[in-house]
Every structure is written in C-alpha cells, then in structure tokens.
Amino acid sequence: MTDYSFVLQQLLAAQTGTICRHTLSDGQTVWVRKTGKSIPPWRYALLGIIARSLHLGALQPVPNLGGSTAIAIEAARLRALAEHNIRTPRLLAESSDGLMFTHIGEYTLLHHIEYSPERLHYWLQGLEAIGNVHCHGEYLSQAFARNIIICNDNTIGFIDFEDDPGQYMPLIRCQSRDYLCYLHSTAIWLQKHRLLEPAARLWQQHLAQLPADMPPDILKASRPIRWMRHLKARFWGSDTLRLAALAAFFEQAR
C-alpha cells in the first residue's frame, strides 16, 4: 500500500513548480501542489475597495493569500465538497508545505467548448453541473471553464480551490460568483462560434429555475460592464475583450 504522506514529502523536496503532475511507481497519476509565494492581504483589500466603489457585488475579488494558508484552504474545500459527493480530486496526503491529490481527467470543459462540434452541449453541461453544486448548498472557488474537468467516466468535476469566497461573502453571492466566473470564461468562445444567442436562451431557462434572490444579484453585478459590449478591436487586449463578450452575452439574455 502506498504511503502517500511519505511520497508527498519526497516529491515536494524535488518539485520546483507550484503545481505539477507526477506518475507514481504503481502507475497512478497524481498532482502535487506546493506552497507558493504569500501575497500581502493589503493588495486584496485595495481591490475590494475598488470593487465596492463600482458596485461589482459578486464580481469582487476573493483573496488568495498563497503560502500555507492557500494549501490549508484547498484541503478544507476538497473535503467539504467531497462530503456532498461533488466530483473533485481526492485528497491523498497533505502537509503545511503541500498537497497530493488524484487526477480526475485529461480534458477541461474549456477544451471541449473550444474544439468540439458539440460545444453548446458541453457549455450547458457546465452550467448544469454548477447548478448541481449549488443544490447541495455548496459553491466553488474559481468556476472558470479551465477548472472544470470532463472526467474519464464522462461526469464533470472541479479543480483549483486555493481561495474560499465563503470567508468573504454570503452563500448566495458565492453562488452568483460561480455563474459569473463561468460565463466570463466561456462568452468569448461562444461569441467566436456565433453561439451567444442560443446560449443566452439556455441561460434564461436556467436562470428561471434559480432561487428568487440569485438572478437580481447576478444582473446587478453585470450592469457596470454592459457598455463594454461595444469594444471589439483587438488592441483592447484579451482581458478586456473577454469582458466585452460577457457584456454582449448579457445583452442577448435581456
């Protein structure tokens, strides 16, 4: 039987990157996250002040303080979600310096949305998977499509939990933030493949099934960026164009 704690310490001693994939002697694929650089809390406090002044609500940044704090947060979030049978990597070993967890699949949902001819089907799967997490009274962390995995058994799983929105905002806002992260990460690809309109219709149907206090929270957070839908030139840069695509998505969903 593999002594994962011992193996973790060996891998941490040799690993230079923050997050790396490893193959163990028994052929098992695992991931090891090593403590990264700690980030001063004042930086996030400043971002929070800016977000509140712009009334961004669920779009406000969530601190990722790095170091051993981020390691402890990720371990706690993985355990909490596993208690509800939400598909995430299984925690194999942990220490103050790092974590070892299982590999749950080769391809992200973003990969399928970018390259699959059934991209709208996969996009809807992601939306419904987030809704399923919320039905258990839980929330994610960075619910971007790159952190959503199509697992080997074709179920959907989630990765990357170095921050915990629940420490900074109420549950309904954490859940609203999940949707906004997901829509933000996929809108530009929907726009590229001319799928904004059908995706917006699916979103409206999904929105109608959510708790009554969630749609207003999501819509409130989207209002400050609505004007950005007019920004289309490449010189604005990829980050701005992602927000512009999100704004165009919400315009379609009105």
Residue pairs with C-beta under 8 A, 6 or more apart in sequence:
2 24
2 26
2 28
4 92
4 93
4 100
5 93
5 95
7 24
7 93
7 100
8 32
8 92
8 93
8 94
8 95
8 98
8 99
8 100
9 95
11 20
11 22
11 32
11 100
12 32
12 34
12 95
12 97
12 98
15 32
15 34
15 98
17 34
18 33
18 34
18 36
19 31
19 32
19 33
19 34
20 31
20 32
20 34
21 29
21 30
21 31
21 103
22 29
22 30
22 31
22 32
23 29
23 30
24 30
28 102
29 102
29 103
30 92
30 100
30 101
30 102
30 103
31 89
31 100
31 101
31 102
31 103
32 98
32 99
32 100
33 71
33 74
33 98
33 99
33 101
33 162
34 97
34 98
35 66
35 67
35 68
35 70
35 71
35 96
35 97
35 98
36 66
36 67
36 70
37 66
37 67
38 65
38 66
38 67
38 69
39 63
39 64
39 65
39 66
41 63
41 65
44 61
44 62
44 63
44 65
47 60
47 61
48 60
48 61
51 59
51 60
51 61
52 60
54 224
55 220
55 223
55 224
56 221
56 224
57 173
57 176
57 217
57 220
57 221
58 169
58 173
58 176
58 177
58 180
58 217
58 218
58 221
59 177
59 180
59 221
60 168
60 169
62 141
62 163
62 164
62 165
62 168
62 169
62 177
63 163
63 168
64 70
64 162
64 163
65 163
66 162
68 96
68 97
70 162
70 163
71 94
71 95
71 96
71 97
71 98
71 99
72 96
73 161
73 162
73 163
73 164
74 99
74 161
74 162
75 91
75 94
75 99
76 164
77 141
77 161
77 164
78 88
78 89
78 90
78 91
78 101
78 161
79 91
80 138
81 88
81 133
81 138
81 158
81 161
82 88
82 90
82 91
84 133
84 136
84 137
84 138
86 132
86 133
86 136
86 138
86 158
87 104
87 151
87 155
87 156
87 157
87 158
88 104
88 157
88 158
88 159
88 161
89 101
89 102
89 103
89 104
89 157
89 159
90 101
90 102
91 99
91 100
91 101
92 100
92 101
92 102
93 99
93 100
94 100
104 149
104 151
104 152
104 157
104 159
105 149
105 150
105 151
105 152
105 157
106 152
107 149
107 150
108 145
108 146
108 147
108 148
108 149
108 150
109 122
109 123
109 125
109 126
109 145
109 146
109 148
109 149
109 150
109 156
110 144
110 145
110 146
110 148
110 185
110 186
110 189
111 150
112 118
112 119
112 122
112 150
113 119
113 122
113 123
113 126
113 145
113 186
113 189
113 190
114 189
116 122
119 189
119 193
119 195
120 190
120 195
120 198
120 199
120 202
122 150
123 186
123 190
123 195
123 199
123 202
124 202
125 156
126 145
126 148
126 156
126 182
126 186
127 179
127 182
127 202
127 203
127 206
128 206
129 148
129 156
129 158
130 140
130 143
130 178
130 179
130 182
131 206
131 209
131 210
133 139
133 140
133 158
133 178
134 175
134 178
137 171
139 165
139 166
139 171
139 174
139 175
139 177
139 178
140 147
140 158
140 161
140 178
140 181
141 147
141 160
141 161
141 162
141 163
141 164
141 165
142 160
142 161
142 163
142 181
143 158
143 177
143 178
143 179
143 181
143 182
144 181
144 182
144 184
144 185
145 182
145 185
145 186
146 185
147 158
147 159
147 160
148 156
148 157
148 158
148 159
148 182
149 156
149 157
149 158
149 159
150 156
151 157
165 173
165 174
165 177
166 174
169 177
172 211
172 213
172 214
172 217
173 217
175 214
176 214
176 217
176 218
176 221
179 218
180 218
180 221
180 222
183 203
183 246
183 249
184 242
184 243
184 246
185 242
186 199
187 196
187 242
187 245
187 246
187 248
187 249
188 241
188 242
188 245
188 246
190 196
190 199
190 245
190 249
191 245
191 248
191 249
196 245
196 248
196 249
196 252
197 252
199 249
199 252
200 249
200 252
200 253
203 249
203 253
204 253
207 215
207 218
207 253
219 250
222 246
222 247
222 250
225 243
225 246
225 247
225 250
226 247
226 250
226 251
227 247
228 240
228 243
228 244
228 246
228 247
229 244
229 247
229 248
229 251
230 244
231 240
231 241
231 244
232 241
232 244
234 241
236 244
